[in-house]
Amino acid sequence: MKDIRIGFIGLGCRGYGLLSYVVLKQGEQVVAVCDSYEDRAEEGARAVEAQGQARPAVYLDYKDVIRDERVNTIIIATAWESHVEIAVEAMYAGKAVAMEVGGAYELRQCHELVEAYEKTGTPFMFLENCCFGRREMMVLNMVEKGAFGEVVHCAGGYHHDLRDEIAFGKENRHYRLRNYLSRNCENYPTHDLGPIAKVLNINHGNRMLTLASTASKAAGLRDFIREQKSDDAALMNSTFVQGDVVTTVIKCARGETIVLTLDTTLPRYYSRNFTVRGTKAMYEETTDSVFLDRKEDKAHDFDWRENCIGNAKTYEEEYDHPVWKKYIEEGVRGGHDGMDWLEFEIFFRNLREDIPMPVDVYDAASWMAVTALSEMSIARGGAVVDVPDFTNGKWHMM
């Protein structure tokens, strides 16, 4: 596809940021914008015009974007609930799709996503930006070069204090509030799971077999609202279903284990806790440290914090991923330390050159399924549930 003409759907905080500071800055043509809130849609149109492009069509219904014959590429940055619905309709209409992250509400959605892709062959990319993070890609490169030996265990988390965003969801028109009031699950698994799945070759010679999740009680938002929003009678009398900390354990076909943690309603610093453990090395994002099975690292075993915290930088010259070495030479741009820019640059390039997407529909289905599966497991007291094989056995060969 040489002539990319974008319909951008969803212009809340995330969507507007991607449109204004990534997609348009990369010089891509946006011919339609859409949001269910008219003011947001109009703001998106002004952003397009500010970049010197013609005023795009402005829609309040995503179906109008899909029907627009000028549009051949759909970018979805709406509330979680509508991601799959829009993506499926767009693929059946022959529009290429880039879909923002979020968890599935039912396993059926994941199957529908895969089915739409397999029936249409429409290009699809799941916009998990953390797969393009510098450290995540450096560790992936180290694993592929054998520096970690055999990988045995990985961990990750979405550790992000979102109490303010959730509590003021009505004022900010943000979807997280209604989700935290009504669901108890690992609701945002892909920032942590995505890079781990790449390290473990999920869907490419390996797959997730089983999952078990547990959730703590829900107290963080209750106390926050009492202290910060006591004038909101409705919220003061609401009971949040979403547990403050959700822990999910996954077993893989090759024997590896994964631990994911959702932690968004208690006070804390931000972290994705990306951790990889192998027979020859370990990496942990919290301290940004690499430990190799060699004498010089073992010598610091008992004074690790003094001598080795933050030492991952010393491995950049040898192990930075080739994609990032090139990116640094050209100049890192865009949000989230450059991850957003890089993922869209790759999406548009692959779309133009008809190259398979690096984060595909099978990745989207299997990673998003964790949300629906965790909800089942928590409801059953932490029961082990099976993870479906969305590749229908092709993971052996992909």
C-alpha positions in Angstrom: 0.0 0.0 0.0 1.8 3.2 -1.2 -0.9 5.8 -0.7 -1.9 5.6 3.0 -5.1 7.6 3.8 -5.9 7.4 7.5 -9.2 7.5 9.4 -8.3 8.1 13.1 -10.9 6.9 15.6 -10.7 7.9 19.2 -9.4 11.3 20.3 -9.2 11.3 24.0 -5.9 11.9 25.7 -4.1 8.9 24.2 -5.6 9.2 20.7 -5.1 13.0 20.4 -1.4 12.6 21.5 -0.7 9.9 19.0 -2.4 11.9 16.2 -0.7 15.2 17.0 2.7 14.2 18.0 3.4 11.0 16.1 1.2 10.2 13.1 1.0 13.8 11.8 4.6 14.5 12.6 5.6 11.5 10.5 3.9 13.2 7.6 1.1 10.8 7.2 -2.2 11.8 5.5 -5.2 11.9 7.8 -8.5 12.2 5.8 -11.0 11.5 8.6 -11.2 11.9 12.4 -13.8 10.5 14.7 -14.8 10.6 18.3 -18.2 10.2 20.0 -17.6 13.5 21.7 -17.9 16.3 19.1 -15.5 18.6 20.8 -12.8 16.0 20.7 -13.4 15.2 17.0 -13.2 18.9 16.2 -10.0 19.2 18.1 -8.6 16.4 16.1 -9.6 18.1 12.9 -7.8 21.3 14.0 -4.6 19.3 14.7 -4.7 17.9 11.2 -5.1 21.4 9.7 -2.4 22.7 11.9 0.0 20.4 10.1 -0.9 22.0 6.8 -3.2 19.2 5.6 -6.7 19.7 4.3 -9.5 19.7 6.8 -10.4 16.0 7.4 -14.0 14.7 7.5 -15.3 14.8 11.0 -17.4 11.9 12.2 -19.1 11.0 15.5 -19.8 7.4 14.5 -16.9 5.1 13.7 -19.0 3.3 11.1 -19.0 6.5 9.0 -15.2 6.4 9.0 -15.2 2.8 7.8 -17.7 3.7 5.1 -15.6 6.6 3.8 -14.1 5.4 0.5 -11.1 7.7 0.8 -10.0 5.9 4.0 -7.8 2.8 3.6 -6.2 2.7 7.0 -7.9 2.8 10.4 -6.1 3.7 13.6 -8.2 2.8 16.7 -7.5 4.6 20.0 -11.0 4.5 21.5 -12.2 3.2 24.9 -11.2 -0.5 25.6 -14.8 -1.8 25.0 -14.9 -0.9 21.3 -11.4 -1.8 20.1 -12.2 -5.3 18.7 -15.6 -4.3 17.3 -14.1 -1.5 15.2 -11.1 -3.6 14.2 -13.3 -6.5 13.0 -15.6 -4.2 11.0 -12.6 -2.4 9.4 -10.9 -5.6 8.3 -14.1 -6.9 6.7 -14.3 -3.6 4.9 -10.7 -4.1 3.6 -9.1 -1.3 5.7 -5.7 -1.9 7.2 -5.8 -1.6 11.0 -3.6 -0.4 13.8 -5.4 -1.1 17.1 -4.4 0.3 20.5 -4.0 -2.0 23.5 -6.5 -3.2 26.1 -7.8 -6.5 27.4 -10.6 -8.5 25.9 -14.0 -8.7 27.6 -14.8 -12.1 26.3 -12.8 -14.8 24.6 -15.2 -14.6 21.8 -13.7 -11.2 20.8 -10.3 -12.7 20.4 -11.6 -15.5 18.2 -13.5 -12.9 16.1 -10.4 -10.8 15.7 -8.4 -13.8 14.4 -11.2 -15.0 12.2 -11.6 -11.5 10.5 -7.9 -11.4 9.8 -7.7 -15.0 8.4 -10.8 -14.4 6.2 -9.7 -11.1 4.8 -5.9 -11.0 5.0 -6.2 -7.3 5.9 -3.0 -5.9 7.4 -3.3 -5.6 11.2 -1.0 -4.4 13.9 -1.5 -4.4 17.7 -0.1 -1.1 19.0 1.8 -2.5 22.0 4.5 0.2 22.3 6.4 -1.5 25.1 7.6 -4.1 22.6 9.6 -1.3 21.1 11.2 0.0 24.3 15.0 0.3 24.3 15.6 -2.0 27.3 13.0 -4.5 26.2 14.6 -4.8 22.8 18.1 -4.9 24.2 17.2 -7.8 26.5 15.5 -9.5 23.5 18.7 -9.1 21.5 20.7 -10.5 24.4 18.4 -13.5 24.7 18.6 -14.1 20.9 22.4 -13.9 21.0 22.5 -16.5 23.8 23.6 -14.3 26.7 20.8 -15.5 28.9 21.3 -19.2 28.2 17.9 -20.9 28.5 15.2 -18.5 29.7 13.2 -20.1 32.6 11.1 -17.4 34.1 9.8 -13.8 33.3 7.9 -11.3 35.3 6.3 -7.9 34.6 3.7 -5.6 35.8 1.6 -2.5 35.2 2.6 -0.6 38.3 1.0 2.8 37.8 -0.8 5.0 40.3 -4.0 5.8 38.4 -6.2 6.8 41.4 -6.7 10.4 40.2 -7.5 9.3 36.6 -10.0 6.8 37.7 -11.7 8.8 40.4 -12.1 11.8 38.1 -13.3 9.6 35.2 -16.7 11.3 34.9 -15.1 14.8 34.6 -12.4 13.5 32.2 -14.8 11.3 30.3 -12.4 8.4 30.9 -13.4 4.7 30.5 -11.3 3.3 33.3 -13.8 4.4 36.0 -16.7 2.3 34.7 -14.3 -0.7 34.3 -13.0 -0.5 37.9 -16.6 -0.2 39.2 -17.8 -3.4 37.4 -14.9 -5.7 36.7 -12.2 -7.6 38.7 -9.4 -8.8 36.4 -6.0 -8.2 35.0 -7.4 -5.4 32.9 -4.2 -4.1 31.3 -1.8 -7.0 30.7 -0.1 -6.2 27.4 2.5 -3.6 28.5 4.2 -6.2 30.6 3.2 -9.4 28.7 4.1 -8.1 25.2 7.9 -7.9 25.6 7.9 -11.1 27.6 6.0 -12.9 24.9 8.6 -11.8 22.4 11.4 -13.1 24.6 9.6 -16.5 25.0 8.6 -16.8 21.4 4.9 -17.0 22.2 3.0 -18.1 19.0 6.3 -18.8 17.3 7.4 -22.1 18.7 5.9 -21.6 22.2 2.5 -20.7 23.7 0.8 -20.0 26.9 -1.0 -23.1 28.3 -2.6 -22.2 31.6 -3.3 -19.2 33.8 -4.3 -18.5 37.4 -5.1 -15.1 38.9 -5.9 -13.8 42.3 -7.0 -10.3 43.3 -6.6 -8.5 46.6 -9.4 -6.5 48.2 -10.3 -3.1 46.8 -9.5 -0.4 49.3 -7.2 2.1 47.5 -9.8 4.0 45.5 -12.2 4.0 48.4 -9.7 5.8 50.7 -8.6 8.1 47.9 -12.1 9.2 47.1 -12.8 9.8 50.8 -9.8 12.1 51.0 -9.8 13.8 47.6 -13.4 13.7 46.3 -15.7 13.5 49.3 -18.1 15.9 47.6 -19.0 13.3 45.0 -21.9 11.5 46.7 -22.3 8.9 44.0 -18.7 7.7 44.1 -18.6 8.0 47.9 -21.4 5.4 48.0 -19.9 3.2 45.2 -18.2 -0.1 45.7 -15.3 -0.8 43.5 -15.1 -4.4 42.2 -11.5 -4.2 40.9 -9.0 -5.5 43.3 -6.0 -3.2 44.1 -3.4 -5.8 43.2 -4.0 -8.6 40.8 -1.4 -11.4 40.4 -1.4 -13.7 37.4 0.7 -16.8 36.9 1.1 -18.3 33.4 2.6 -21.6 32.4 4.1 -22.0 28.9 4.4 -25.0 26.6 8.2 -25.1 26.9 8.0 -25.0 30.7 8.6 -21.3 31.4 6.6 -19.4 33.9 5.4 -15.8 33.8 4.1 -13.7 36.6 2.1 -10.5 35.8 1.0 -7.9 38.3 -1.6 -5.2 38.0 -1.1 -2.5 40.6 -2.9 0.8 39.8 -4.9 1.9 42.8 -2.4 2.2 45.6 0.3 4.9 46.0 3.6 3.9 44.2 6.1 4.9 41.6 5.7 3.8 38.0 7.3 0.5 36.9 6.7 -2.3 34.4 9.0 -4.5 36.4 10.3 -6.2 33.2 12.3 -9.2 34.5 14.0 -12.0 32.6 15.7 -15.0 34.3 17.9 -17.4 32.4 20.4 -20.1 33.1 23.3 -17.6 32.4 21.9 -14.2 33.2 19.1 -12.0 34.6 17.7 -8.5 33.9 15.4 -6.5 36.1 13.9 -3.2 35.0 13.2 -1.9 38.6 17.0 -1.4 39.1 17.9 -1.4 35.4 20.4 -4.1 36.1 22.0 -7.0 34.3 23.6 -9.9 36.2 25.7 -12.3 34.2 26.9 -15.7 35.4 30.6 -14.7 35.6 33.2 -14.0 38.3 33.0 -10.2 38.2 29.3 -10.1 38.8 29.4 -12.8 41.4 32.0 -10.8 43.2 29.4 -8.2 43.9 26.8 -10.6 45.2 26.6 -9.1 48.6 27.2 -5.4 47.6 25.0 -5.5 44.5 23.2 -2.2 45.2 26.5 -0.3 45.7 28.3 -1.7 42.6 25.8 -2.8 40.0 22.5 -0.8 40.2 21.8 0.7 36.8 24.6 -1.2 35.1 22.5 -2.1 32.1 23.8 1.0 30.4 27.2 -0.6 30.2 25.8 -3.3 27.9 24.3 -0.9 25.4 27.2 -0.7 23.1 27.4 -4.5 22.7 23.7 -5.4 23.0 21.5 -2.5 22.0 19.1 -3.9 19.4 20.0 -2.9 15.8 16.6 -1.2 15.4 17.5 1.1 18.3 21.1 1.7 17.2 19.7 3.0 13.9 17.0 4.9 15.7 19.5 6.7 18.0 21.7 7.6 15.0 18.6 9.2 13.3 17.3 10.9 16.4 14.8 9.5 18.9 11.4 11.2 18.7 7.9 10.9 19.9 6.3 10.0 23.2 7.1 7.3 25.9 10.8 7.6 25.3 10.5 7.1 21.6 8.4 3.9 21.7 5.3 5.5 20.1 7.2 7.0 17.2 9.1 3.7 16.5 6.0 1.5 16.5 4.2 3.8 14.1 7.2 4.2 11.9 7.4 0.4 11.6 3.7 0.1 11.0 3.6 2.5 8.2 6.8 1.1 6.6 5.5 -2.5 6.7 2.2 -1.4 5.4 3.8 0.3 2.4 6.2 -2.6 1.7 3.6 -5.3 2.4 5.7 -6.8 5.2 4.1 -8.8 8.0 3.5 -6.8 11.2 5.9 -7.4 14.1 2.9 -7.5 16.6 0.2 -9.3 14.8 -3.4 -10.5 15.2 -2.3 -13.7 17.0 -0.3 -11.7 19.5 -3.3 -9.4 20.0 -5.7 -12.3 20.6 -3.5 -14.2 23.0 -2.3 -11.2 25.1 -5.8 -9.7 25.3 -7.3 -13.0 26.3 -5.4 -12.8 29.6 -8.0 -10.2 30.8 -11.0 -12.4 30.1 -9.3 -15.5 31.5 -8.1 -13.7 34.6 -11.7 -12.6 35.3 -12.8 -16.2 35.1 -10.0 -17.4 37.3 -10.5 -14.7 40.0 -14.3 -15.4 40.1 -13.5 -19.1 40.7 -11.1 -18.4 43.6 -7.9 -18.4 41.6 -8.7 -21.5 39.6 -6.3 -22.6 36.8 -7.9 -22.0 33.4 -6.7 -23.1 30.0 -5.4 -20.5 27.5 -6.8 -21.1 24.0 -4.5 -21.6 21.1 -5.6 -18.8 18.7 -3.2 -20.1 16.1 -5.0 -23.4 15.8 -1.8 -25.4 16.2 0.3 -23.2 13.9 2.4 -21.9 16.7 4.7 -24.8 16.1 5.5 -23.5 12.6 5.1 -19.7 12.8 
